[in-house]
């Protein structure tokens, strides 16, 4: 406890000279027995979609600018303990119908920890455990749908939030005027009071991640504030085009710092502009599969990417069980903007 108070005091003193610049809240890293199944489970049941690489999952569209969407990542581990009892207690999702979502998740292998019930002054709430021991809190917050929060359980919530805001920035707020939180983009970081929680490393929710734009500058700033580094910044980029380091927050919250130094997400929105060259459409009864071929403009050269999209549409019998192709040339980003009307043989527009 003395170390926690000292660490917060050092951060507060540094913050008095200059407010911390808000870093992008980047990812949540899980330890599970089967990363592939876990990834597909979150995509199938909680609205996930491919992230920076196919083995990562995001829950909002990548708009090609910072802050980038928060990513879920999974490492393989042999029987890691659940997040219950860890300082990183749960991840939260806001859904339209908590009760219906609980039933669907239970049917897919989740365990109900707390059934759906209204919380006065807040929202309907439930808690489930995913098949790999990750605690998930479900809420009905009409202000934000999808990935909603990460909840810490610490001895001193105020000291913990002070540490985070002075280390990584963020907006101090209160959820519905009641729950103290920090906001990073659309996502909340909650700190709830609890005694006896254990450090997160090795648990089902292993660590959280923040994304400094300049690793060396951020590391120097954090060290000047007394932040404990458990792994120094890598001098070179790794196989993913990242530079990483690890620090520890109060209570044993493991945190990875990730600089997107030489990867797709390190580029500006202009550099990530794509030009769609064409697509092939395969018909299988009433399912239309769009295979979109795109050339992305990058400062380091040309990159060819493929995006396979499927959506169910009524297809005339004479058009079933055949394959066709169509040229489609325009200078729009592959994701997030509609294609010109008439590009798709079934009459559907873009923005899939």
C-alpha positions in Angstrom: 0.0 0.0 0.0 2.9 2.4 0.8 4.3 1.7 -2.7 0.9 2.5 -4.3 0.7 5.8 -2.4 4.2 6.7 -3.3 3.7 5.9 -7.0 0.5 7.9 -7.2 2.2 10.8 -5.4 5.0 10.8 -7.9 2.6 10.8 -10.8 0.5 13.6 -9.2 3.6 15.7 -8.7 4.6 15.2 -12.3 1.1 16.0 -13.5 1.2 19.3 -11.7 3.9 20.4 -14.1 2.3 19.1 -17.3 -1.0 17.2 -17.9 -0.5 13.7 -19.3 -1.2 13.4 -23.0 -3.9 10.8 -23.6 -2.6 7.7 -25.2 -4.9 5.5 -27.3 -6.4 2.6 -25.4 -5.3 -0.3 -27.7 -6.1 -3.8 -26.6 -7.1 -6.5 -24.1 -5.0 -9.6 -24.1 -6.5 -12.9 -22.9 -4.9 -16.3 -22.0 -7.0 -19.2 -23.2 -6.6 -22.9 -24.0 -7.9 -22.5 -27.6 -7.3 -19.0 -29.1 -8.9 -19.9 -32.4 -12.2 -21.0 -30.8 -12.2 -18.1 -28.5 -11.8 -15.6 -31.4 -14.6 -17.2 -33.4 -16.8 -17.3 -30.3 -16.5 -13.5 -29.8 -17.1 -12.9 -33.5 -20.2 -15.1 -33.6 -21.9 -14.0 -30.3 -20.7 -10.5 -29.4 -20.4 -8.8 -32.8 -16.6 -9.0 -33.3 -14.9 -8.6 -36.7 -11.3 -8.9 -37.9 -8.9 -6.4 -36.5 -5.4 -5.3 -37.5 -4.6 -8.9 -38.4 -7.1 -11.8 -38.9 -6.3 -13.3 -35.5 -7.4 -10.1 -33.7 -11.0 -8.9 -33.1 -12.5 -5.4 -33.0 -16.0 -4.3 -32.1 -16.2 -1.1 -34.1 -15.2 -0.2 -37.6 -11.6 0.8 -38.3 -12.0 4.4 -39.6 -8.3 4.7 -40.7 -7.4 7.2 -38.0 -6.3 7.4 -34.4 -7.4 6.3 -31.9 -7.7 2.9 -33.5 -10.4 0.4 -32.3 -9.7 -1.6 -29.2 -8.6 -5.1 -30.1 -9.1 -8.4 -28.4 -6.1 -10.8 -28.7 -5.6 -14.3 -27.4 -2.5 -16.3 -26.3 -2.5 -20.0 -25.8 -2.1 -21.1 -22.2 -2.6 -24.4 -20.3 -5.6 -24.0 -18.0 -5.1 -20.4 -16.9 -7.2 -19.3 -13.9 -10.3 -17.3 -14.6 -10.5 -13.5 -14.3 -12.5 -13.9 -11.1 -10.4 -12.8 -8.2 -7.9 -10.9 -10.5 -7.3 -7.2 -10.4 -8.6 -7.1 -14.0 -12.1 -8.5 -13.2 -14.2 -8.3 -16.3 -14.8 -6.9 -19.8 -18.2 -5.2 -20.4 -20.5 -5.2 -23.4 -23.6 -3.0 -23.8 -26.4 -4.9 -25.6 -29.9 -4.2 -26.6 -31.5 -6.9 -24.6 -29.5 -8.3 -21.6 -31.8 -11.2 -20.9 -31.9 -12.4 -24.5 -28.1 -12.1 -24.7 -27.6 -14.1 -21.5 -29.7 -16.9 -22.9 -27.8 -16.9 -26.2 -24.4 -16.9 -24.6 -25.4 -19.7 -22.2 -26.5 -21.8 -25.1 -23.1 -21.2 -26.7 -21.2 -22.5 -23.7 -21.0 -19.5 -21.3 -21.8 -19.9 -17.6 -24.3 -17.5 -15.9 -22.7 -15.8 -12.9 -25.5 -13.3 -12.2 -28.8 -13.4 -14.0 -30.3 -10.4 -15.7 -31.9 -7.9 -13.3 -32.4 -4.1 -13.3 -30.0 -2.0 -11.3 -31.8 1.1 -10.0 -30.6 4.3 -11.5 -28.4 2.5 -14.0 -29.5 -0.3 -16.4 -30.4 -3.9 -16.7 -27.3 -6.0 -15.9 -26.0 -9.6 -15.9 -22.7 -11.4 -15.6 -21.5 -14.5 -17.5 -18.3 -16.4 -17.7 -17.1 -17.2 -21.2 -16.0 -20.8 -21.9 -12.4 -19.9 -21.1 -12.9 -18.2 -17.8 -13.2 -14.5 -18.8 -15.9 -12.7 -16.9 -18.2 -10.6 -19.0 -20.6 -8.0 -17.7 -23.6 -7.2 -19.9 -25.4 -3.9 -19.5 -28.1 -2.0 -21.5 -26.6 1.4 -22.0 -28.3 3.1 -24.9 -25.5 5.7 -25.1 -23.0 3.0 -26.2 -23.6 -0.4 -27.9 -20.8 -3.0 -28.2 -17.6 -3.1 -26.2 -18.4 -0.9 -23.2 -15.8 -1.2 -20.4 -13.0 -2.9 -18.6 -13.4 -3.2 -14.8 -10.6 -3.3 -12.3 -11.0 -4.4 -8.7 -8.5 -2.6 -6.5 -8.0 -1.6 -2.8 -8.1 2.1 -3.6 -10.2 3.0 -6.7 -9.5 6.7 -6.5 -5.7 6.2 -6.3 -5.9 3.7 -9.2 -7.8 6.1 -11.4 -5.4 8.9 -10.5 -2.5 6.7 -11.5 -4.1 5.9 -14.9 -5.1 9.4 -15.8 -1.6 10.8 -14.9 0.2 8.0 -16.8 -2.0 7.7 -19.9 -4.5 10.6 -19.8 -8.1 9.9 -20.3 -11.3 11.8 -19.4 -12.5 11.6 -15.8 -16.3 10.9 -15.8 -19.1 9.2 -13.9 -21.2 6.6 -15.6 -24.8 7.7 -15.2 -23.5 10.1 -12.5 -22.7 7.3 -10.2 -19.7 5.1 -11.2 -16.3 6.7 -11.3 -14.5 6.0 -14.5 -12.0 7.1 -17.1 -13.0 7.3 -20.7 -10.6 6.5 -23.6 -12.5 7.1 -26.8 -15.8 5.3 -26.4 -14.5 2.8 -23.9 -14.7 3.1 -20.1 -12.1 2.0 -17.5 -13.8 1.3 -14.2 -12.0 0.9 -10.8 -14.2 -0.8 -8.2 -13.2 -1.4 -4.5 -12.1 -4.9 -3.5 -9.6 -6.4 -1.2 -7.3 -9.4 -1.9 -7.3 -9.4 -5.7 -4.2 -10.9 -7.4 -2.0 -9.5 -10.2 -3.4 -10.1 -13.7 -0.4 -11.8 -15.4 -1.2 -15.4 -16.1 -5.0 -15.0 -15.5 -7.7 -15.3 -18.2 -7.5 -11.5 -18.7 -3.7 -11.2 -18.8 -3.1 -7.6 -19.6 -4.4 -4.3 -21.1 -2.6 -2.3 -23.8 -2.1 1.4 -24.5 -0.6 2.7 -27.8 2.0 5.5 -27.6 2.7 7.2 -30.9 6.4 7.6 -29.8 7.7 4.8 -27.6 10.9 6.5 -26.5 9.2 9.8 -25.6 6.4 8.0 -23.7 8.8 5.7 -21.9 10.9 8.7 -20.7 7.8 10.5 -19.6 6.5 7.5 -17.6 9.9 6.8 -16.0 10.1 10.4 -14.9 6.7 9.9 -13.2 8.0 6.8 -11.3 6.1 4.2 -13.4 7.5 0.7 -12.9 8.7 -1.0 -16.2 8.7 -4.8 -16.1 10.1 -5.0 -19.6 12.1 -2.2 -21.3 11.0 -0.9 -24.7 12.2 -3.1 -27.6 14.9 -1.3 -29.6 13.5 -2.7 -32.9 10.1 -3.5 -34.3 8.9 -7.1 -33.9 7.3 -9.4 -36.5 4.1 -7.5 -36.3 5.7 -4.1 -37.0 5.4 -3.0 -33.4 7.7 -1.8 -30.6 6.5 -3.0 -27.2 7.3 -2.5 -23.5 5.5 -3.6 -20.3 4.7 -1.6 -17.2 2.7 -2.4 -14.0 -0.2 -0.3 -12.6 -1.4 -0.4 -8.9 -2.6 -3.7 -7.7 -0.6 -5.7 -10.3 -2.4 -4.6 -13.5 -0.1 -5.7 -16.3 0.0 -3.2 -19.2 1.6 -3.5 -22.6 2.7 -0.4 -24.4 2.5 -0.9 -28.2 3.9 1.6 -30.7 2.4 0.8 -34.2 5.8 1.6 -35.8 5.8 -0.2 -39.2 2.4 -1.9 -39.6 -0.9 -1.1 -41.4 -2.2 0.8 -38.4 0.9 3.1 -38.3 -0.2 4.8 -41.5 -2.3 7.9 -41.8 -5.8 7.7 -43.2 -4.5 9.1 -46.5 -1.8 6.5 -46.7 -4.3 3.8 -45.9 -6.6 4.9 -48.8 -7.6 1.9 -51.0 -8.8 1.7 -54.6 -11.1 -1.2 -55.3 -10.3 -2.9 -58.6 -13.0 -5.5 -59.0 -14.8 -8.3 -57.4 -16.1 -11.8 -58.1 -19.5 -12.8 -57.0 -20.3 -16.4 -56.2 -23.9 -17.5 -56.0 -25.0 -20.4 -53.8 -28.8 -20.5 -53.6 -29.6 -17.3 -51.8 -26.2 -16.4 -50.4 -24.1 -13.8 -52.2 -20.3 -13.8 -51.4 -18.4 -10.7 -52.4 -14.6 -11.3 -52.9 -13.2 -7.8 -53.1 -9.7 -7.2 -54.4 -8.2 -3.9 -53.4 -4.9 -2.1 -53.9 -4.0 0.0 -50.9 -1.7 3.0 -51.3 1.1 2.9 -48.8 4.1 5.1 -48.3 6.3 1.9 -48.6 4.7 0.8 -51.8 1.7 -1.0 -53.1 -0.2 -3.6 -51.0 -2.8 -5.9 -52.4 -5.5 -7.1 -50.0 -8.6 -9.3 -50.2 -11.8 -8.8 -48.4 -14.4 -11.6 -48.4 -17.8 -10.4 -47.5 -21.1 -12.3 -47.4 -24.6 -11.3 -47.0 -27.9 -13.1 -47.6 -29.9 -11.7 -50.4 -32.8 -13.1 -52.5 -31.3 -14.4 -55.7 -33.3 -15.2 -58.8 -33.3 -19.0 -59.6 -31.7 -18.4 -63.0 -28.8 -16.6 -61.3 -28.1 -19.3 -58.7 -25.2 -21.8 -58.9 -23.1 -19.7 -61.2 -20.2 -17.4 -60.9 -19.9 -14.0 -62.4 -17.5 -11.1 -62.3 -17.8 -7.3 -62.6 -15.3 -4.5 -62.9 -15.6 -1.8 -60.3 -13.1 1.1 -60.3 -13.3 4.1 -58.0 -11.1 5.9 -55.5 -12.9 5.2 -52.2 -11.7 3.5 -49.1 -12.6 -0.2 -49.0 -14.3 0.1 -45.6 -16.8 2.6 -44.4 -18.1 4.2 -47.6 -20.9 3.1 -50.0 -20.1 1.9 -53.4 -21.8 3.6 -56.4 -25.3 2.3 -57.0 -25.5 -0.6 -59.4 -22.0 -2.0 -58.7 -23.4 -5.2 -57.2 -25.3 -7.6 -59.5 -27.9 -8.2 -56.8 -28.6 -4.4 -56.6 -27.2 -4.1 -53.1 -25.0 -1.1 -52.3 -21.6 -1.2 -50.7 -20.7 -0.5 -47.1 -20.9 -4.1 -46.0 
